Amino acid sequence: MSVDTVEVRMVKTDGDLTFDVMSSLSQATELIGQASSAKELLRNLETSFKAFGFDSFNLACHKADKHELALNPTLTNWPEPFMLDYERRCWADVDPTLARAARADGAFRWSVHDIHPDRRQRDYMEFLTSTPLRGGFALPLSRLPGTVSSVSVECHHDQVFAEWVPHALTVIANCAALKAEVLGLCRVKASVDESVHVRRLSGTQLEILKWAAGGKSNGDIALIINLSERVVKYHISECLKKLGVATRSQAVAVLIREGKL
């Protein structure tokens, strides 16, 4: 699949747009999964978001606070002049969208026309009107304990979006975040607790995670190390419990931070 082939198909029905959502999501996640470098992942993610009507994005994984979400993103296509101006004016201190995203209290839509009681927040929204940004969505993502992860997607024109759009964006962004972890783009300083958790893994469990990091399925791993697939699934589940994570990719990311891969 080329980077230009993700397309959302639309059919007009009773004045509403009905989208072939599953097909479009399949194309987007396949494209993201093909990325083999940070540059390629950035390009493919940009293509995927554009297919759903968004012109720019800021993806931040496992950050310490709201300032890191905006100023030290994992992947973004925000123009450098905008980033420098945002930092110079200390907008991260007053950006209402950023503050809400850092609280991780659910996906929400925002617009430059939103009204805020605080004067500095109104100044910030006025600043945005001088940029191409007109609105977008902010969505919380899967994150490590004690960190914050989110994605902000923006459109450069006024547009009405269907109710399912934030759900589709969350799928795409979480897929990209997992790929970023595999590529080593989400490095977080390993904590003492993480080191202890890794030492609790058995030799078999470490071997299984190493094969998982190479993209092998449970069935593949079972054949390679001569165990049943059921036993491999059990060990994967135990790895997640011991490491305190929710997915295989997060478990692999812990091993990368600990220098085990």
ZIGI-V380091 format. One record per run of one state. SS is the DSSP state (A for helix, B for strand, O for the rest). FROM is the first residue (numbers start at 0). TO is the last residue. If there is no record, write none. Layout:
ss/from/to
SS/FROM/TO
SS/FROM/TO
This chain:
ss/from/to
O/0/8
B/9/12
O/13/14
B/15/18
O/19/19
A/20/32
O/33/36
A/37/50
O/51/54
B/55/62
O/63/64
A/65/70
O/71/73
B/74/75
O/76/78
A/79/87
O/88/89
A/90/92
O/93/94
A/95/102
O/103/106
B/107/110
O/111/117
A/118/128
O/129/133
B/134/139
O/140/146
B/147/154
O/155/163
A/164/181
O/182/190
A/191/198
O/199/201
A/202/212
O/213/216
A/217/224
O/225/227
A/228/242
O/243/246
A/247/256
O/257/260
